[in-house]
């Protein structure tokens, strides 16, 4: 339950939020792994479940596959997705190890989506009943906005729940 500031906004001691599910959005970047560390600690402090999510855009899989072969086939795209999933497992292993060391229940998930990464994270969080999303300011894309990466900015704008951004 959350009690909001109505009259005296200097006293927020009544602010209490029930956090039972924490989503760590990861892409393998150093910032996303740092964000996952925070997510583990928050999940531990709240006795919450942690979900680590990696989103693969199907468009990126197609582009990657087309760089490897002259003719893109469903098989080459599927092969690329499998390679990315194997890479993701390395990140998940790190998060699972830290979660287990802190007695935090963790679930890992990979979504392959034709939509934006941010949209996929937001939809997933709503569908799973996530109470808090934790993610890095910028990911592996290298594209930087002034303060936030485009994915972090969009997740913050559209998520149904609080978003913690780690820099």
C-alpha positions in Angstrom: 0.0 0.0 0.0 1.3 3.5 -0.8 0.3 6.5 1.1 0.8 9.7 -0.9 1.8 13.2 0.3 -1.3 15.4 0.4 -0.7 18.3 2.8 2.7 18.2 4.4 5.1 16.9 1.7 8.1 17.2 3.9 7.1 14.2 5.9 7.2 11.2 3.7 7.7 8.7 6.5 4.3 7.1 5.9 5.4 6.2 2.4 5.2 2.4 2.2 5.2 0.4 -1.0 4.7 -3.4 -1.1 7.3 -4.8 -3.5 6.7 -8.4 -4.2 8.1 -8.7 -7.8 11.2 -6.9 -9.1 12.1 -6.9 -12.8 15.8 -6.5 -13.8 16.0 -5.5 -17.5 19.4 -6.7 -18.7 21.2 -6.5 -22.0 24.7 -7.6 -20.9 26.1 -4.1 -20.5 28.0 -3.3 -17.4 25.2 -0.9 -16.3 22.6 -3.6 -16.7 24.6 -6.0 -14.6 25.0 -3.3 -12.0 21.3 -2.7 -12.1 20.7 -6.4 -11.6 22.9 -6.2 -8.4 20.6 -3.5 -7.1 17.6 -5.6 -8.0 18.9 -8.5 -6.1 19.4 -6.3 -3.0 15.9 -4.8 -3.3 14.4 -8.2 -3.7 16.2 -9.5 -0.7 15.2 -6.5 1.5 11.5 -6.9 0.5 11.5 -10.7 0.4 10.4 -10.3 -3.3 10.7 -12.5 -6.4 13.3 -11.3 -8.9 12.8 -11.7 -12.6 15.7 -11.0 -15.0 14.5 -10.2 -18.5 16.5 -9.9 -21.7 14.7 -8.7 -24.8 15.9 -9.6 -28.3 14.3 -7.6 -31.1 13.5 -9.8 -34.0 14.5 -7.0 -36.4 18.0 -7.0 -34.9 18.2 -10.8 -35.2 17.3 -10.4 -38.9 19.9 -7.7 -39.5 22.6 -9.7 -37.7 21.8 -12.8 -39.7 21.9 -10.9 -42.9 25.5 -9.7 -42.1 26.5 -13.4 -41.7 25.0 -14.7 -44.9 24.0 -13.3 -48.2 20.6 -15.0 -48.1 18.6 -14.6 -44.9 16.5 -17.6 -44.1 14.4 -18.4 -41.1 17.1 -20.9 -40.2 19.8 -18.2 -40.1 17.6 -15.9 -38.0 16.7 -18.8 -35.6 20.4 -19.6 -35.4 21.2 -16.1 -34.4 18.5 -16.0 -31.8 19.9 -19.2 -30.3 23.4 -17.6 -30.2 22.0 -14.6 -28.4 20.1 -16.8 -25.9 23.4 -18.7 -25.2 25.1 -15.3 -24.5 22.2 -14.3 -22.3 22.6 -17.4 -20.2 26.0 -16.1 -19.1 24.4 -13.0 -17.7 21.6 -15.0 -16.2 24.1 -17.4 -14.5 25.8 -14.3 -12.8 22.4 -13.0 -11.6 21.3 -16.5 -10.4 24.5 -16.9 -8.5 24.1 -13.6 -6.7 20.4 -14.3 -6.1 21.1 -17.7 -4.6 23.8 -16.2 -2.4 21.2 -13.8 -1.0 18.4 -16.3 -0.8 16.4 -14.5 -3.5 14.0 -16.4 -5.7 14.9 -15.6 -9.3 13.3 -16.4 -12.6 15.0 -15.6 -15.9 13.2 -14.9 -19.2 14.1 -14.0 -22.8 11.6 -12.3 -25.0 12.0 -12.2 -28.8 9.8 -9.3 -30.0 9.2 -7.4 -33.2 8.3 -4.3 -31.0 10.6 -1.9 -29.3 12.7 -3.1 -26.4 11.1 -0.5 -24.1 7.5 -1.5 -25.2 8.3 -5.2 -24.6 9.7 -4.5 -21.1 6.7 -2.3 -20.2 4.2 -4.9 -21.5 6.0 -7.8 -19.8 6.1 -5.8 -16.5 2.4 -5.2 -16.6 1.5 -8.7 -17.6 3.6 -10.2 -14.8 2.4 -7.8 -12.1 5.8 -6.3 -11.5 6.1 -3.8 -8.7 9.5 -2.2 -9.6 11.6 -2.2 -12.7 15.4 -1.8 -12.3 17.6 -1.0 -15.3 20.7 0.8 -16.4 20.7 4.3 -17.9 22.2 3.1 -21.2 22.6 -0.3 -22.8 24.9 -1.9 -25.3 23.5 0.0 -28.3 26.0 2.9 -27.9 23.3 5.4 -28.7 23.2 8.0 -25.9 20.6 10.7 -25.1 21.6 13.6 -22.9 20.6 11.9 -19.6 19.1 8.5 -20.4 19.3 6.0 -23.1 16.1 5.8 -25.3 15.0 2.5 -23.8 15.4 3.7 -20.2 13.6 6.9 -21.0 10.7 5.2 -22.7 10.3 2.6 -20.0 10.3 5.4 -17.4 7.6 7.2 -19.4 5.3 4.3 -20.0 5.7 1.8 -17.2 2.7 1.2 -14.8 5.1 0.9 -11.9 8.1 2.7 -10.5 11.3 2.5 -12.4 14.8 2.6 -10.8 17.5 3.8 -13.2 21.1 2.9 -12.3 24.0 4.9 -13.6 
